[in-house]
Amino acid sequence: MSTTAEEQAKLVETSKRLAAYQAVKDHLLPEYTRIGIGSGSTVVYVVEAIAALGPAATSKMAFYPTGSQSEELIEAAGLTLQYISKLPAGQQLDVAFDGADEVDDDLNLIKGGGACLWQEKIVAASAKQFVCVADFRKLSPRLGMAWKKGIPIEVLPMAAPRVLDELQRMGSQTPRIRPGLPGKAGAIVTDNGLWIIDAPFAPLLLPKDTEADRGSDGAWTVDALADGLIKIPGVAEIGLFYGKNGLQVASGAQKPVAAYFGMADGSVEVKTPSS
Ligand SMILES: O=C[C@H](O)[C@H](O)[C@H](O)COP(=O)(O)O
């Protein structure tokens, strides 16, 4: 049975909402006080699910945004806004919720489709648990199979031409500076005043697939590509969230402890590092 574009869009929204409510039910414990809130269209439902718990449940909680959109979401929902810059050294968020553009079999993520990746990575890495919420379109065996627009890379504008050169040298055939939205002349500008380059690469190998940095067809492993990209002068941050499964430490944890996917049949699939 074929579905119209409108029915498909409705199905996707329903899936996002289902995943968000389940993730909040499972991972927002009543005793938590510091919660990270990511960016994007799926996180809207995370905030909706949290607000639906009511002030009795949320009044002692502070919510840490990952950019201007999530800041507005938190405030509009009547939740308490706090900033990651105010989180004392040595302290962590209890949990952070965020969406993703693509999730591979090892729970590595592509993020930044909405140009919010840098603050998102800081908030995720500041949390004891990072929980990913998505719909069925984001599930993919290897990064780059479903999300074809490329890996979002946040760059200093003056370095953009050199970064484009280096990306091509690394095997990205068509990296491009992301244009602004209709009505905005020139490049998109992030919440940090930087630009985004989208760099498509051949679908990435999981580190467990090969001992080498690259497969025989030239495809990079997630880790090797990420390690190379972040070293390019002018790159501020990359939209690959990767690393060892389930590693959750104060510095550098980027992978979710669980990823929730709203499925087309109305179920919610939960992937954890071991599943
Ligand atoms: O820059 C945007 C963020 O990384 C989003 O979390 C990601 O693009 C997923 O967004 P959405 O939930 O709208 O698909």
The ligand as a MOL file (V3000), in Angstrom:
LIG
                    3D

  0  0  0     0  0            999 V3000
M  V30 BEGIN CTAB
M  V30 COUNTS 14 13 0 0 0
M  V30 BEGIN ATOM
M  V30 1 O 22.0160 20.0760 14.3960 0
M  V30 2 C 21.0540 19.4390 14.7140 0
M  V30 3 C 21.0710 18.2890 15.6060 0
M  V30 4 O 22.2270 17.5270 15.5730 0
M  V30 5 C 19.8210 17.4230 15.5480 0
M  V30 6 O 19.7640 16.7150 16.7490 0
M  V30 7 C 19.8100 16.4510 14.3880 0
M  V30 8 O 19.9700 17.1610 13.1780 0
M  V30 9 C 18.4930 15.6650 14.3330 0
M  V30 10 O 17.4470 16.5490 14.1160 0
M  V30 11 P 15.9520 16.0790 13.9240 0
M  V30 12 O 15.4730 15.5690 15.2370 0
M  V30 13 O 15.2330 17.3190 13.4830 0
M  V30 14 O 15.9480 15.0220 12.8640 0
M  V30 END ATOM
M  V30 BEGIN BOND
M  V30 1 2 1 2
M  V30 2 1 2 3
M  V30 3 1 3 4
M  V30 4 1 3 5
M  V30 5 1 5 6
M  V30 6 1 5 7
M  V30 7 1 7 8
M  V30 8 1 7 9
M  V30 9 1 9 10
M  V30 10 1 10 11
M  V30 11 2 11 12
M  V30 12 1 11 13
M  V30 13 1 11 14
M  V30 END BOND
M  V30 END CTAB
M  END
